[in-house]
Amino acid sequence: MPLPDRGIEYGDGLFETLLLHYGRPLFTELHMERMAHGLRALALPDCLEAARQQVDKAAGFAAQKHWPWSALRLSITRGPGPRGYAPPTQPKPRIIIYVSCLDRDCGQMDSAATLSVADIRLSDQPLLAHIKHLNRLEQVLAAAQTQAEAADECLMLDHTGHLISVAAGNLFLLRHGELLTPELVNCGVLGTRRRLIMETWGPSIGLNVREARLKLSDLESAEEVFYCNSLLTVRPVTRVGEQFWDSNSVCNALFQRYLEELQ
Amino acid sequence: MPLPDRGIEYGDGLFETLLLHYGRPLFTELHMERMAHGLRALALPDCLEAARQQVDKAAGFAAQKHWPWSALRLSITRGPGPRGYAPPTQPKPRIIIYVSCLDRDCGQMDSAATLSVADIRLSDQPLLAHIKHLNRLEQVLAAAQTQAEAADECLMLDHTGHLISVAAGNLFLLRHGELLTPELVNCGVLGTRRRLIMETWGPSIGLNVREARLKLSDLESAEEVFYCNSLLTVRPVTRVGEQFWDSNSVCNALFQRYLEELQ
């Protein structure tokens, strides 16, 4: 990659991770809509058409390789610029794509996960919430702790102790038959699978889905807990600290909905 | 630059900007101490010796070119890693250096600056405060606003409305003959020049220097306002909104102290 680039200098850019099934990117439009939102939030030029072409090209490569499952990372940075924080007046965004074959079978739901609770709290930054920008040190530090504690994932809270998400995905819990996900106001990423579950998949299996202000203690009354992201789709949670769950019927039903979309 | 690199993926790294006078880096130890602090905070391996060698080499290049003033940017990223936020267990940090000739004469104090007030607030993140990491979108958005408002720099506040810094530097104000700088607890960078002014230069010109919780309204009683960074050293502020200052005697005295160090 040519330097300088504001992506590496300041994390000045955005990214998406797309799941590819035999080279076919899944739910591309949801990723592109979030990317469009991010481009506006960072006042980056609309370069989505060029990004889309690059995605297609990389997807073609995965198809040629007959990779059953692969992950495509699309990054858009503000590109080169003069020294200093001020963005160039005529930015030339840089599109970076890599695609890698996945070992796991994304047509099978992953085994239930054990979650730790991240020490680091997600900071409040309404102007950068929701979008998938390249400033991810909070997630990096959380994931390092998860690794050290030999958990599969971790819960992330904000400074007031409210649940926001896991490090690499969004969180859901079933309570009194209703599906709840943390309300994301000042931090947290609006996940593509979160959106699918809220708008389509959840209602289609007869569930009421809504956002709520949730605390760690709300897990006590949860009948089922799971998280979602683009590669795992949904993954049940079996344990957080001393709390255990063995039910995953809603998570399983949502995974079946995803499998239907693969047809 | 070879990819993948966690610097561009997550802003997973640190940087320093050193001022070079005829190829001689100034206050290298202060930059290296902050970098060491950052490496520990991000649990990155100690690669300072290698960084130092690269800095010397780049500085030699600037010396050969007879550049009177140049800026050296040293970045250290966590280097390559597998997909996902979790850092590799055996990271191979990447050291990136570029050095560029400066047009301006850093032996002359810059003309007094006009400051805007950034709309974006610095978010509280005690685990990432003080260090100069690569997650700088808040500063980028603030600098974009400064540019749009045709100001020279901007004041940055935290979520409680307390003064923290400018986008690219630390802030000082003189009040009742005492030099005050915002206390940095949950956000803000511990600047190398801030440290010099607090520990050495300020006391050497007979000033009491201390950290304080300051609000925008505290500017009203300030006799003098200035900011500092590695390239400008110190720069007087002439205006914030409807407030004006024409005194810069302390700022000027500190700049003279810096000129003495150049000998």
Interface residues (C-beta under 8 A of the other chain):
Chain A: M1 P2 L3 P4 D5 R6 G7 I8 E9 Y10 G11 D12 G13 F15 L42 A43 A71 R73 S75 T77 R78 R83 G84 Y85 A86 P87 T89 I96 Y98 S100 D119 I120 R121 S123 D124 Q125 L127 L128 H133 L134 N135 R136 L137 E138 Q139 V140 L141 A142 A143 A144 T146 Q147 H159 A167 A168
Chain B: M1 P2 L3 P4 D5 R6 G7 I8 E9 Y10 G11 D12 G13 F15 L42 A43 A71 R73 S75 T77 R78 R83 G84 Y85 A86 P87 T89 I96 Y98 S100 D119 I120 R121 S123 D124 Q125 L127 L128 H133 L134 N135 R136 L137 E138 Q139 V140 L141 A142 A143 A144 T146 Q147 H159 A167 A168
